[in-house]
Amino acid sequence: MSAQKIPDTIKIIAIKNSGKNGKLVPQSAPCPKPGNGEVLVKVAAAGINRPDLMQVAGMYPPPPGASDIPGLELAGQIVECGEDCGEWQPGMDVCALVAGGAYAQYAVVPARQCLPVPKGLSMIEAACLPETFFTVWHNVFDKARLQEGEVFLVHGGTSGIGTTAIQMAKAIGATVIATAGSTDKCQACRDLGADHVINYRTQDFVSAVMEATQDKGANVILDMVAGDYIGRDFQCAAQDGHIAVIAFLGGPKAETNFLPLLKKRLTLTGSTLRAQPVAAKAAIATRLRETIWPLIEAGKIKPVIYSEVAFDDAQQGHDILKEGAHIGKVVIKMD
């Protein structure tokens, strides 16, 4: 079922020389075809995320059966549907999480991973939602079960994940503590609603968290740094606290004292979304649509966009993330 003529050949962003010298280049490729339970989306914009940089560097290959084209989130219009796509029809505007393939003019998406573009948001704004919102919901709310009145600590408060996590945690009534690495970034965290902000370059975040919480610590910690942060997370976690590790910007190895893990009855979890089955991602999509989408449409939560880059300049977007000066998301927009 198709709403418009679909080209046989499309433009994609491919990876050249995957590894240390890997880079993104525009290429042509056959247009993908949707199968059962899948829709074909004409892409308007695609969000850039650190896993995309890792894939270019050869450290995060797509799971079996997924597209080797980079890109984990997109927004656009459905142009064709396979069988059994539920409510989704050609002509509908959607944003979606994908396991790969978003850096392209057209992309195949599991229908159950689609979400409507929230009212009032542009396609570019909508393209910033899936990867970060799915990740935060899964780790902070599904796994760590952050509750109203609890204390939430997020490292990297001005990253795409951080700006999302601050707003979502505040929306459910948590006290939010964020770490950031500059005066401007600390102010950006405050502007998004963080109750306490710690400049990790000039302050010890462990003592700052304990001071802000009257020595009770944080109930939930979202950590994308890992490395030597893990032992420090143990120190500033609350009794029965939960530490969710989602990335390793500080390295995948650490030597630490696990005694606080036992004494405080802490829970340490890790997760990735990309290789999880469609059913698991569909469940997250349903909860986001019920719980968070109304808050976005009411203007209480918004995507934070740092920069937009043209499709042919996708490498520029990756370079912005590498430099680390961004506050919020970087987005690829189609011509």
Secondary structure, 3 states (H helix, E strand, C coil): CECCCCCCEEEEEEEECCCCCCEEEEEEEECCCCCCCEEEEEEEEEEECHHHHHHHCCCCCCCCCCCCCCCCEEEEEEEEECCCCCCCCCCCEEEEECCCCCCECEEEEEHHHEEECCCCCCHHHHCCCHHHHHHHHHHHHHHCCCCCCCEEEECCCCCHHHHHHHHHHHHCCCEEEEEECCHHHHHHHHHCCCCEEEECCCCCHHHHHHHHCCCCCEEEEEECCCCCHHHHHHHHEEEEEEEEECCCCCCCCCCCCCHHHHHCCCEEEECCCCCCCHHHHHHHHHHHHHHCHHHHHCCCCCCCEEEEEEHHHHHHHHHHHHHCCCCCEEEEECC
